[in-house]
Amino acid sequence: MVTRRDFFHSLAGAAAVTAPTFRKGGLERMLAANATAKGRSAQELAQNEDFWLQIQQAFTVDRSLVNLNNGGVSPAPKVVQDALRRYVEFSNQAPVYTMWEILEPQIEGVRRRLADDFGCDAEEMAITRNASEALEICQMGLDLEPGDEILTTDQDYGRMLTTWEQRVRREGLVLKKFSFPTPPPNMQVLVDLFEQNITPRTKVIHFCHITNLTGQIFPVKAICQMARAHGIETIVDGAHAYAHFPFTHADLDCDRYGTSLHKWLLAPHGTGFLYMRKEKIKDTWPLMAAPARMDDDIRKFEEIGTHPAGNHNAIAEALTFHQGIGAERKAARLRYLRDRFLRHFEGMPGIVINTSFDPAQSCGIGNLGIEGIDPALIRQHLWKTKRIIVVSIGHPDCTGLRVTPNVYTTLDEVDVFIESFEEVLRHGIVE
């Protein structure tokens, strides 16, 4: 893990190279915010609007609407946007040289920084375009036989379920899904449900670190160690987890982990990573073909043909921004914003809350609904009347709205959502 001393040392070096960019809302904002933070705990700082005002001002977002769907893809701070623009413009000067010869090799520095933050060897870190690509490398790369079972839940991400369903149709595999309480009374329930559903044909357990529907956090380490004891491979979908709340690989002990970086890390759109334990690399086929000499090389998973170098290089700026806030502070703020609307409606007649308040089981994602009202209609109403962006969830076990603020979200924006949602609760949807 990068220490705060290491972080500020890296900032000093970065500022020397890109001072104009940092002066325009990057380093200046971060240093001002950290001056406000001195001596305060993460929980105290979560409620300090002077600190978060500085973070909010580092973004160039449309404040004429209320964007509470940052779980899909989030705006990047200006320092990341500026870095991406620089790389794109430089690439275009003579791409065969400027992009391939100068910028592309810089991916190794990004790889090292991501690996250090995640807590793994750089030779276990592949940089991908999103979590779907990272996870499909694992899903499509494992050798399985007809009749082999993949065990997952019915709340796993749709694209990943579709990937397994294609292998079912094509190869005769068996996809076994089970439901779980929303929210569960405790995390051990989730471990037990997986173990109870294992059969002699179970070869893979695929599950979310945190679900996209309700923000339910799973006990990754316990599930992976249980599966390993049964000789079962595991794939962990971390699309919503990395840079959302603090953890490292040591907290997970997983063999494979895929995530997107354009959600909670605030990196350029179309960035992600795949972690794969070294001993698992050789026997996993890449999604796009790579030469045999790369069989043991994590980079075989990056063999995708021509692609922009700027997207993955600007990840470094996003990581610096994230580390400047601090993972603990960020998670505390996200829970504070989430609790502002969930706690407001807690216990109200007609309200259904599908997200746990237990900080071990949830963070910045909240799912709530109103009995008898289709959440899709509420979503449409909120956009039409107040330009509020949320996601409607139609899953029978967690029907409601998924609301995901981020560090640039203001209290006023959360309160606009509260007032508008409460109006629907009291009066229904009035056209």
C-alpha positions in Angstrom: 0.0 0.0 0.0 1.2 3.6 -0.7 1.7 5.6 2.5 0.5 9.1 2.7 4.2 10.2 2.7 4.8 8.3 -0.5 1.7 9.8 -2.0 2.7 13.4 -1.4 6.2 12.6 -2.6 4.7 11.3 -5.8 2.5 14.4 -6.1 5.6 16.7 -5.9 7.2 14.8 -8.8 4.0 14.8 -10.8 3.5 18.5 -10.2 7.0 19.2 -11.6 6.0 17.6 -14.9 2.4 18.8 -15.2 2.2 21.9 -13.1 -0.2 23.8 -15.3 -2.8 21.0 -15.1 -2.5 20.7 -11.3 -2.8 24.5 -10.8 -6.1 24.4 -12.7 -8.0 22.5 -10.0 -5.9 19.4 -9.3 -3.1 19.6 -6.8 -4.3 23.0 -5.5 -7.8 21.6 -4.6 -6.3 18.5 -3.1 -3.8 20.4 -0.9 -6.5 22.8 0.2 -8.8 19.9 1.2 -6.0 18.1 3.1 -5.3 21.3 5.0 -8.9 21.2 6.2 -8.6 17.6 7.1 -5.8 17.8 9.7 -6.5 16.0 12.9 -10.0 14.8 11.9 -11.1 11.2 11.7 -12.6 9.8 8.5 -16.0 9.8 10.2 -15.7 13.4 11.3 -14.4 14.5 7.9 -17.3 12.8 6.2 -19.6 15.6 7.5 -17.1 18.5 6.9 -18.5 20.3 3.9 -15.4 22.6 3.7 -13.3 19.6 2.9 -15.7 18.1 0.3 -16.3 21.5 -1.4 -12.7 21.4 -2.5 -13.1 17.9 -3.9 -16.4 18.9 -5.6 -14.7 21.8 -7.3 -12.1 19.4 -8.9 -14.9 18.2 -11.2 -16.5 19.8 -14.3 -19.9 18.2 -14.1 -23.4 19.4 -15.2 -25.0 20.8 -12.0 -28.3 21.5 -13.8 -29.1 17.8 -13.2 -28.6 15.5 -10.2 -26.5 12.5 -11.2 -27.1 9.7 -8.7 -26.0 6.9 -11.1 -22.3 6.9 -10.5 -22.3 3.2 -10.2 -22.7 2.9 -13.9 -19.9 5.1 -14.9 -18.7 8.2 -13.1 -17.3 11.6 -14.3 -13.6 11.9 -13.9 -12.0 14.9 -12.1 -10.5 17.6 -14.3 -6.9 16.5 -13.6 -7.8 13.1 -15.3 -9.6 14.7 -18.2 -6.7 17.0 -18.8 -4.2 14.2 -18.7 -6.3 12.2 -21.2 -6.5 15.1 -23.6 -2.7 15.6 -23.5 -2.1 11.9 -24.3 -4.6 11.9 -27.1 -3.2 15.0 -28.7 0.4 13.7 -28.4 -0.6 10.3 -29.8 -2.1 12.0 -32.8 1.2 13.7 -33.8 2.6 10.5 -35.3 0.8 7.5 -33.7 3.1 4.8 -34.9 5.9 6.5 -32.9 4.2 8.8 -30.3 1.6 6.3 -29.3 3.3 3.0 -29.8 6.9 3.8 -29.0 6.5 6.6 -26.3 3.2 6.3 -24.6 2.4 2.6 -24.7 5.4 1.5 -22.7 4.2 3.8 -19.9 1.6 1.2 -19.2 4.2 -0.6 -17.1 4.3 2.3 -14.6 0.5 2.2 -14.3 0.7 -1.5 -13.8 3.1 -1.2 -11.0 1.1 1.5 -9.2 -2.2 -0.4 -9.5 -0.5 -3.6 -8.3 1.0 -1.7 -5.3 -2.4 -0.2 -4.4 -4.2 -3.6 -4.8 -1.5 -5.4 -2.9 -0.2 -7.9 -5.5 2.8 -8.5 -7.8 2.8 -6.4 -10.9 3.2 -9.6 -12.9 -0.3 -10.5 -11.7 -2.0 -7.3 -12.9 -3.4 -6.9 -16.4 -5.0 -3.6 -17.5 -8.2 -4.1 -19.4 -11.0 -1.9 -20.8 -13.6 -2.7 -18.1 -14.7 -5.4 -15.6 -16.7 -7.2 -18.3 -13.5 -7.8 -20.3 -11.5 -8.8 -17.3 -14.1 -11.3 -16.1 -14.9 -12.7 -19.5 -11.2 -13.5 -19.9 -11.6 -15.7 -16.8 -15.0 -17.1 -17.8 -14.1 -18.0 -21.4 -10.5 -18.9 -20.6 -11.1 -21.8 -18.2 -11.2 -25.3 -19.7 -14.5 -27.0 -18.7 -16.3 -30.1 -19.8 -20.0 -30.8 -20.6 -21.9 -31.2 -17.4 -19.5 -29.1 -15.3 -21.4 -26.7 -13.0 -20.8 -23.0 -12.5 -22.3 -21.8 -9.2 -23.4 -18.2 -8.8 -26.3 -16.1 -7.4 -29.3 -14.7 -9.2 -28.2 -11.2 -8.4 -24.9 -11.4 -10.2 -24.3 -9.0 -13.1 -26.3 -9.6 -16.2 -23.5 -9.5 -18.7 -21.5 -12.1 -16.7 -24.6 -14.4 -16.4 -25.0 -14.0 -20.2 -21.4 -15.1 -20.7 -22.0 -18.3 -18.8 -25.3 -18.9 -20.5 -23.5 -18.7 -23.9 -21.1 -21.4 -22.7 -24.1 -23.4 -21.5 -25.6 -23.2 -25.0 -22.4 -23.9 -26.8 -20.7 -26.5 -24.6 -23.3 -28.1 -22.4 -22.2 -26.6 -19.1 -24.6 -26.1 -16.2 -25.2 -22.7 -14.7 -26.7 -23.0 -11.2 -28.0 -19.9 -9.5 -29.4 -19.4 -6.0 -31.2 -16.5 -4.3 -30.2 -14.9 -1.0 -32.0 -12.7 1.5 -31.9 -9.0 0.7 -30.3 -7.9 2.8 -28.9 -11.0 4.6 -28.9 -10.9 8.4 -25.1 -11.5 8.3 -22.3 -12.3 5.9 -21.9 -15.9 7.1 -25.3 -16.7 5.5 -23.7 -16.0 2.1 -20.8 -18.4 2.7 -23.2 -21.1 3.9 -25.5 -20.7 0.9 -22.6 -21.2 -1.5 -21.3 -24.3 0.4 -24.8 -25.8 0.6 -25.2 -25.5 -3.2 -22.0 -27.2 -4.1 -22.3 -30.6 -5.8 -19.7 -33.0 -7.1 -20.0 -31.3 -10.5 -19.2 -27.8 -9.3 -16.1 -26.5 -10.9 -16.4 -22.7 -10.6 -17.9 -20.3 -8.1 -18.5 -16.9 -9.6 -19.7 -14.1 -7.4 -19.7 -10.3 -6.8 -17.5 -8.6 -4.2 -20.3 -6.0 -4.1 -23.5 -6.4 -6.1 -24.7 -3.8 -8.5 -28.3 -4.1 -7.5 -28.3 -3.3 -3.8 -24.6 -2.8 -2.9 -24.4 -6.0 -0.8 -20.8 -6.8 0.1 -19.8 -10.4 0.1 -17.2 -12.1 2.4 -14.7 -12.7 -0.5 -12.0 -14.3 1.6 -14.2 -16.8 3.4 -15.9 -17.9 0.1 -12.6 -18.2 -1.8 -11.0 -20.2 1.0 -14.0 -22.5 1.3 -14.0 -23.0 -2.5 -10.3 -23.8 -2.5 -10.8 -26.4 0.2 -13.3 -28.1 -2.2 -11.0 -27.8 -5.2 -13.2 -25.3 -6.9 -12.0 -22.3 -9.0 -13.3 -18.9 -8.1 -13.9 -15.7 -10.1 -14.7 -12.5 -8.2 -16.6 -9.6 -9.9 -15.2 -6.5 -8.3 -16.7 -4.0 -10.8 -18.2 -1.9 -8.0 -15.6 -2.5 -5.3 -12.2 -1.2 -6.1 -11.7 2.4 -4.9 -15.2 2.3 -3.4 -14.1 1.1 0.1 -10.7 0.1 1.4 -9.2 -3.4 0.9 -6.2 -5.1 -0.6 -5.7 -8.6 -2.0 -4.6 -9.8 1.4 -8.2 -9.1 2.6 -9.6 -11.2 -0.3 -7.2 -14.1 -0.9 -8.8 -14.6 -4.3 -7.3 -16.2 -7.5 -9.0 -14.0 -10.1 -10.5 -10.5 -9.7 -11.9 -8.2 -12.4 -12.9 -4.6 -11.9 -13.8 -1.4 -13.7 -11.8 1.8 -13.0 -14.3 4.3 -14.5 -16.7 3.9 -11.6 -15.2 4.5 -8.2 -11.6 5.2 -9.1 -12.8 8.0 -11.4 -10.4 6.9 -14.2 -11.0 7.5 -17.9 -14.1 5.7 -19.4 -13.2 2.3 -20.7 -10.5 1.2 -18.1 -10.3 -1.7 -15.8 -8.0 -4.4 -14.5 -7.7 -8.1 -14.1 -5.8 -9.6 -11.2 -4.8 -13.2 -11.6 -2.6 -15.3 -9.3 0.6 -16.2 -11.0 0.1 -19.9 -11.0 -3.3 -19.5 -12.6 -2.1 -17.5 -15.7 -0.6 -20.4 -17.7 -3.7 -22.5 -17.8 -6.1 -19.6 -18.6 -6.7 -18.8 -22.3 -6.7 -15.2 -23.3 -9.9 -13.7 -24.8 -7.9 -12.7 -27.9 -5.2 -15.0 -29.1 -1.6 -14.5 -27.9 1.6 -16.4 -28.9 2.6 -19.5 -27.0 5.7 -17.7 -25.7 3.3 -15.5 -23.6 1.6 -18.4 -21.9 3.0 -17.4 -18.5 2.8 -13.7 -19.0 0.0 -11.6 -17.6 0.3 -9.3 -20.6 -1.2 -12.0 -22.9 -4.6 -10.8 -21.6 -3.8 -7.3 -23.0 -3.3 -8.6 -26.6 -6.3 -6.8 -28.1 -4.9 -5.1 -31.1 -4.6 -1.3 -31.6 -6.1 0.7 -28.8 -5.5 4.2 -27.3 -2.6 4.5 -24.9 -4.0 7.6 -23.2 -6.9 5.9 -21.5 -4.8 3.5 -19.5 -1.9 6.0 -18.9 -4.3 8.5 -17.3 -5.3 5.9 -14.8 -2.3 7.1 -12.9 -3.8 10.5 -12.4 -7.0 9.0 -11.1 -5.1 6.8 -8.7 -3.2 9.8 -7.4 -6.5 11.7 -6.9 -8.0 8.8 -5.1 -5.0 8.3 -2.8 -5.0 12.0 -2.1 -8.5 11.8 -0.7 -7.7 8.6 1.2 -9.7 5.4 0.9 -11.0 5.5 4.5 -12.2 9.1 4.1 -13.8 8.3 0.8 -15.7 5.3 2.1 -16.9 7.3 5.1 -18.2 10.1 2.9 -20.0 7.7 0.6 -21.7 6.0 3.5 -22.6 9.4 4.9 -24.3 10.4 1.7 -26.0 7.1 1.3 -27.3 7.1 4.9 -28.6 10.7 4.4 -31.3 9.4 2.1 -31.7 5.8 3.4 -32.0 6.8 7.1 -34.5 9.6 6.2 -36.9 7.0 4.8 -36.1 4.2 7.3 -39.3 2.9 9.0 -41.7 5.0 6.9 -44.9 3.1 5.9 -44.7 1.8 2.4 -40.9 2.1 2.2 -38.8 -0.9 1.3 -35.0 -0.7 1.9 -33.0 -3.5 0.2 -29.5 -2.4 1.4 -28.0 -3.3 4.8 -26.9 -0.5 7.1 -24.1 -2.7 8.5 -20.9 -1.0 7.3 -19.3 -4.4 6.7 -22.0 -5.3 4.3 -22.5 -2.0 2.3 -21.0 1.3 1.4 -22.1 4.0 -1.1 -24.8 2.1 -3.0 -28.4 2.3 -1.7 -31.5 0.5 -2.9 -35.0 1.6 -1.8 -38.5 1.4 -3.2 -42.1 2.2 -2.5 -44.6 -0.7 -2.1 -47.0 -0.9 -5.0 -45.2 1.6 -7.3 -43.1 0.3 -10.2 -39.6 1.7 -9.7 -39.2 2.3 -13.5 -42.1 4.8 -13.2 -40.5 6.5 -10.3 -37.2 6.8 -12.2 -39.0 8.3 -15.2 -40.9 10.7 -12.9 -37.8 11.9 -11.1 -36.0 12.6 -14.4 -39.0 14.3 -16.0 -39.8 16.6 -13.0 -36.4 17.3 -11.3 -33.7 15.9 -13.8 -32.6 13.3 -11.2 -30.7 10.3 -12.6 -31.1 7.0 -10.8 -31.5 3.4 -11.9 -34.6 1.3 -11.5 -34.1 -2.3 -10.3 -36.7 -4.8 -11.3 -35.3 -7.9 -9.6 -38.0 -9.6 -7.6 -35.9 -9.8 -4.4 -34.7 -6.2 -4.4 -37.2 -4.1 -6.4 -36.5 -0.4 -6.0 -34.3 2.5 -7.1 -30.5 2.1 -7.0 -29.0 5.4 -5.9 -25.2 6.0 -6.1 -23.8 9.3 -5.1 -20.0 10.0 -5.4 -17.5 12.3 -3.9 -18.5 15.3 -6.1 -22.2 14.9 -5.0 -23.4 17.8 -2.8 -25.8 17.5 0.2 -28.2 19.8 -1.7 -28.3 17.2 -4.5 -29.1 14.4 -2.1 -31.8 16.5 -0.5 -33.4 17.2 -3.9 -33.7 13.4 -4.3 -35.1 13.0 -0.8 -37.8 15.7 -1.4 -38.8 14.3 -4.8 -38.9 10.7 -3.6 -40.9 11.7 -0.5 -43.4 13.5 -2.7 -44.0 10.3 -4.7 -44.4 8.4 -1.5 -47.1 10.7 -0.2 -48.9 11.6 -3.3 -48.0 8.9 -5.9 -47.0 9.9 -9.4 -49.0 12.8 -10.5 -48.7 13.6 -14.3 
